[in-house]
Amino acid sequence: MDEFGLIRRYFARAGGDGCVRVGIGDDAAVMMMPEPGNALVAATDTLVEGVHFPVTLDAWHVGWRAVMVNVSDFAAMGARPRWMTLALTLREADPDWLEGFAAGMFEAASRYGVALVGGDTTSGSQIVASLQVMGDVPPGRALLRSGARPGDTIYVTGTPGDAAAGLDEFESKDASPVLRERFMKPEARVEYGLALRDFATAAIDVSDGLYADLDKLLIASGCGGELYLDRLPLSAALQERYSRDRQLEFALSGGDDYELCFTGPAAAPPAADLPVTAIGKVVRGKGIACTEDGRAVKYADKGFLHFK
């Protein structure tokens, strides 16, 4: 099967929100803004076999994750994802793998009404899936990393650290099904990100580790932060299987959670069907000062880096 047959068989599907004027099959896609005057938002992420996911991860979950890591950026921006393009590199056109990948990708995309409108397929020495997601946000309503101010409270959704622990024990015969699933099937917090547009002063998604991603937000805002380690919302599955030191390592340094870390007033944030926890405070100065039960704790982490 050549690349054009591959595209027709696995990826050329009808769908969209009526705003796609030209989709798969032409040199480029043409879309109309759903709301005239809205700002265009675009994000791109790449998954590389053996770097972003184990080579033993099944194709369905590779497809699911390829979408979720991108729409998570939209959640952090308070933006609505709408369309995506796919650049896929494969060693071979394996029908079973392609069927699974496409199924996982389209199921994840359908959660948010995202349509595939174009892309490219190539052959190479390893699997590489790059997705660009495009969408929109009302003018001036995008959440940025740079809006935090001294006195703001720092919040996080969900239970950070689960995905990193799930990856750590991915190949283990007694791996926790809860933690393993948290790595394989993350859930982007898009709807909650939209709700935060009227509350949050700054936001970022937790992809490289909570400590490092919070540090990025604070640097962009020109502020420092206090992080209360005893308030981190840790899942029962994580606490049951790991020592306190390892729990903190996963929660602070592990990536792939795709939760939202955001700042805002001390008043209750918007309600959600998941934990939303106050874990610190924005202060004047630089850096993050960690405490546990009121005692200072030294901690430093740069998060995941591709080039060191």
Salt bridges, closest charged atoms under 4 A:
ASP17 OD2 - ARG82 NH1 3.87
GLU49 OE1 - ARG91 NH1 2.49
ASP58 OD1 - HIS61 ND1 2.71
ASP136 OD1 - ARG82 NE 2.54
ASP162 OD2 - ARG182 NE 3.30
ASP168 OD2 - ARG246 NH2 3.35
GLU169 OE1 - ARG241 NE 3.33
GLU187 OE1 - ARG111 NH1 2.98
GLU191 OE2 - ARG80 NH1 2.70
ASP198 OD1 - ARG141 NH2 2.67
ASP208 OD2 - LYS216 NZ 2.76
ASP213 OD1 - LYS216 NZ 3.04
GLU249 OE1 - ARG246 NH1 3.14
ASP256 OD1 - ARG65 NH2 3.18
ASP257 OD1 - ARG182 NH2 3.88
GLU259 OE2 - ARG182 NH2 3.30
GLU259 OE2 - ARG189 NH2 2.83
GLU292 OE2 - ARG244 NH2 2.51
